[in-house]
Amino acid sequence: MLSAQFGAVLMSVPGGVGIIGDMEYVLPFATLNAVKDLQSFVTRAKTLDTTGVRFHVSGDVLAVSVSVMHPGGLGDKVPMVVGMRTLALDFTGIERFTMDSVFEMDAITDRTNRMISQGSTQFVLPPREITVMWSAMNAPRSGWMAKAVVDDFEIRKIARNGISRVGEMLPENAGGPVLARVRADVWAETIGDPAQVEFPAGATLGAHSLGFLAPRGETTVSTSANWIRLSSAGGHVLARPAVMVS
């Protein structure tokens, strides 16, 4: 959903057919490096989940979110794990607008590839939004309390061990149900110290696979309500255990 005063935030794209006649919404990145960061983030995310990319604009910040894993429904033990990275925007000369929309991953990387080759920081939003189940489950925006600090080395070690275990447990030509069960068995396991904080092992997969961890960095683990947040140098992972039914 995008909210804006059309005259202030729409830029003309000659010869193009946009979401309102021959006009298209343009998201102005602050630097070309921010565009490259978006491309890298979404490219990495494609190896984990291809359901979509969530764009949330507030002020001069774009929060980009992807699903690392999410339950398929009630009774599915797979935890909810979302990776998020923030990128700087520059609305100089353009009235700011807010948006919260989900787009197809290829639609994002097609544009960032073209922008990087042209040296452009003007991101033309895809004309079609999509609906994904995981975007309806929102982590709190406030109330976070830091509970522990973990070396990135340990986070990476847990993630790599989990990846190896999934590979070892999967039989040849495993079907969807078997893959789902194995992933749930591995990534739903609880990690951490019960005296401080515990979180699903799947959160480490997000931090590792999305490139959030630094060679000698640290990750802060925080909680708010029933959510856990892993904040590393490159971004945040938001996780919540699956809701089990009896």
C-alpha positions in Angstrom: 0.0 0.0 0.0 1.4 3.4 -1.0 0.3 6.7 0.4 1.4 10.0 -1.3 0.3 13.2 -2.8 0.6 12.3 -6.5 1.9 15.6 -7.8 4.7 15.7 -5.3 6.2 12.2 -5.6 5.6 11.1 -9.2 8.3 11.4 -11.8 7.6 11.1 -15.5 9.3 8.2 -17.3 9.2 9.1 -21.1 7.7 6.4 -23.1 6.9 4.2 -20.1 3.6 3.0 -18.9 3.4 3.2 -15.2 0.8 2.6 -12.5 -0.9 5.9 -13.2 -1.0 6.5 -17.0 2.5 7.4 -18.2 3.8 8.1 -14.7 5.7 5.9 -12.3 6.6 6.0 -8.6 10.3 6.5 -8.1 12.2 5.6 -4.9 15.3 7.9 -4.6 18.2 6.0 -3.0 20.8 8.2 -1.3 23.8 6.5 -3.0 24.6 4.0 -5.6 26.1 1.8 -2.9 22.7 1.6 -1.3 21.4 0.2 -4.6 24.2 -2.3 -4.7 23.4 -3.3 -1.1 19.7 -3.9 -2.1 20.8 -6.0 -5.1 23.2 -8.1 -2.9 20.6 -8.6 -0.1 17.8 -9.7 -2.5 20.2 -12.0 -4.5 21.2 -13.7 -1.2 17.6 -14.0 -0.1 16.7 -15.9 -3.3 18.7 -18.8 -2.1 16.4 -19.1 1.0 12.9 -18.1 -0.1 11.4 -16.6 -3.2 8.0 -15.5 -2.0 8.8 -11.7 -2.3 10.5 -8.6 -0.9 8.7 -6.2 1.4 9.4 -2.5 1.1 8.5 -0.3 4.0 9.3 3.4 3.6 9.3 5.8 6.6 11.0 9.1 6.5 14.4 8.8 4.7 14.7 5.1 5.4 13.7 2.0 3.4 13.4 -1.2 5.4 13.7 -4.2 3.1 12.4 -7.5 4.5 12.5 -11.1 3.2 11.3 -14.4 4.6 14.1 -16.8 5.6 11.5 -19.3 6.6 7.9 -19.3 7.7 5.3 -21.9 8.8 3.0 -23.1 6.1 0.0 -23.1 8.5 -1.1 -24.1 12.0 0.7 -27.1 13.2 3.8 -26.5 11.1 6.8 -26.4 13.4 8.9 -24.2 11.1 9.6 -20.9 13.0 8.9 -17.5 11.5 12.2 -15.9 10.5 12.5 -12.6 8.6 15.6 -10.9 7.5 15.6 -7.1 7.4 18.1 -4.5 6.1 17.7 -0.7 6.2 18.8 1.6 3.3 19.1 5.4 3.1 16.9 7.4 0.8 17.2 11.0 -0.4 14.0 12.8 -1.0 15.6 16.2 -1.7 13.2 18.1 -4.0 10.6 15.4 -3.6 7.9 15.2 -1.0 8.4 12.2 1.2 5.8 9.4 1.1 5.2 6.2 3.0 4.6 2.8 1.6 4.4 -0.8 2.8 4.3 -3.2 -0.2 5.6 -6.6 -1.3 7.1 -7.2 -4.8 8.4 -10.1 -6.7 12.2 -10.7 -6.2 13.1 -10.8 -9.9 11.3 -7.4 -10.4 13.6 -5.9 -7.8 16.9 -7.4 -9.0 16.0 -6.7 -12.7 15.8 -3.0 -11.8 18.9 -2.9 -9.5 21.0 -4.6 -12.2 19.9 -2.0 -14.7 20.5 0.9 -12.3 24.0 -0.2 -11.4 25.0 -0.5 -15.1 23.6 3.0 -15.7 24.9 4.5 -12.4 21.4 5.5 -11.5 19.9 5.9 -7.9 16.3 6.3 -9.1 14.4 3.1 -8.4 11.2 2.8 -10.4 8.8 0.7 -8.3 7.4 -2.4 -9.9 3.8 -1.8 -11.1 2.4 -4.9 -9.5 2.3 -5.7 -5.8 1.9 -9.2 -4.5 0.4 -10.7 -1.3 2.5 -13.1 0.9 1.4 -14.7 4.1 4.5 -13.9 6.2 4.1 -10.1 5.7 1.0 -10.1 7.9 2.9 -11.3 10.9 4.6 -8.1 12.1 7.3 -7.9 14.8 6.9 -5.1 17.4 8.5 -1.7 16.5 9.2 -0.8 20.2 9.7 -2.4 23.5 12.9 -4.3 22.6 15.2 -5.3 25.5 18.8 -6.5 24.9 19.3 -9.9 26.6 22.6 -11.2 25.3 25.6 -10.5 23.0 26.9 -13.4 21.0 30.1 -13.6 18.9 29.3 -13.8 15.2 31.6 -16.7 15.0 29.2 -18.7 17.1 26.2 -17.7 15.1 27.9 -18.7 11.9 29.0 -22.0 13.4 25.4 -22.9 14.4 24.1 -22.0 11.0 26.7 -24.0 9.1 26.1 -27.0 11.4 22.3 -26.8 10.7 22.9 -26.6 6.9 25.0 -29.7 7.1 22.5 -31.6 9.2 19.7 -30.8 6.8 21.8 -32.1 3.9 22.6 -35.3 5.8 19.1 -36.0 6.9 17.5 -35.6 3.5 17.1 -38.7 1.4 17.6 -38.6 -2.3 14.7 -37.2 -4.3 13.0 -36.0 -1.1 9.6 -34.6 -1.7 8.1 -31.4 -0.2 6.7 -32.9 2.9 10.0 -34.6 3.8 11.9 -31.4 3.2 9.5 -29.5 5.4 9.8 -32.0 8.2 13.6 -32.0 8.1 13.8 -28.2 8.0 11.4 -28.0 11.0 13.4 -30.6 13.0 16.6 -28.7 12.5 15.7 -25.0 12.4 13.0 -25.1 15.2 15.5 -26.3 17.7 16.0 -23.8 20.6 19.4 -22.1 20.9 20.7 -20.1 23.8 20.9 -19.9 27.5 17.5 -20.3 29.3 18.7 -17.9 32.0 19.2 -15.1 29.4 17.4 -15.7 26.1 16.6 -18.5 23.7 15.8 -18.4 20.0 15.1 -20.7 17.1 18.1 -22.0 15.3 16.6 -20.8 12.1 17.5 -17.2 13.1 21.2 -18.1 12.7 20.5 -19.3 9.1 19.1 -15.8 8.3 22.0 -13.9 9.8 24.6 -16.2 8.1 23.0 -16.6 4.7 22.0 -13.0 4.3 25.5 -11.8 5.0 24.8 -9.9 8.2 27.7 -11.3 10.2 31.2 -9.6 10.4 34.5 -11.6 10.6 35.1 -10.5 14.2 31.7 -9.0 15.0 29.0 -9.5 17.6 25.3 -10.0 17.5 22.9 -8.5 20.0 19.9 -10.7 20.9 16.8 -8.7 22.0 13.2 -9.6 22.8 9.9 -7.9 22.6 6.6 -9.8 23.4 7.1 -13.3 21.8 9.6 -12.1 19.2 13.4 -12.3 19.2 15.7 -10.0 17.2 19.3 -10.7 16.2 21.0 -7.4 15.4 24.3 -7.8 13.6 26.6 -5.4 11.6 24.8 -6.1 8.3 21.1 -6.2 9.4 18.5 -7.7 11.7 16.8 -11.1 11.9 13.4 -11.2 13.5 12.2 -14.6 14.7 9.2 -16.1 16.4 8.7 -19.8 17.3 5.9 -21.5 15.4 2.4 -21.5 17.0 1.7 -25.1 17.9 -1.8 -26.6 18.2 -2.8 -29.5 20.3 
